[in-house]
Amino acid sequence: MNSPFSISVSKTSSVPSGSIFIDDMDANRRVDKLLDNRSKIDKEIYQIQSECNHKTKTLRMLPEGSFHEVRWVCEDCRKKLGWPQKHELDVFMGTENLKPRRLQ
Ligand SMILES: [Zn+2]
């Protein structure tokens, strides 16, 4: 099959020098912007949670460091409202499909 077009692949044999270019200034600016955004987000969440009446609360598993804990959480604003009673915790553990904890 004769194709009128010839495809030529030109390989650039020039390998860039071994220095790795890291744009520190750009990283700084990006992190500053993200931190600024986070403080705004935290402020907004605080504002919403302080205005919420916490009418609907549910028990939820929340990541706390390297483990999880069960807390009453407001359904509307996601604020942690407090610790469940023993019997509430039992009900929660019994009704929820929890992954078995691996003890080491
Ligand atoms: Zn709330």
Boltz pocket constraint, residues with backbone or C-beta under 6 A from the ligand:
constraints:
  - pocket:
      binder: B
      contacts: [[A, 48], [A, 49], [A, 52], [A, 53], [A, 54], [A, 55], [A, 74], [A, 75], [A, 76], [A, 77], [A, 78], [A, 79]]
      max_distance: 6.0
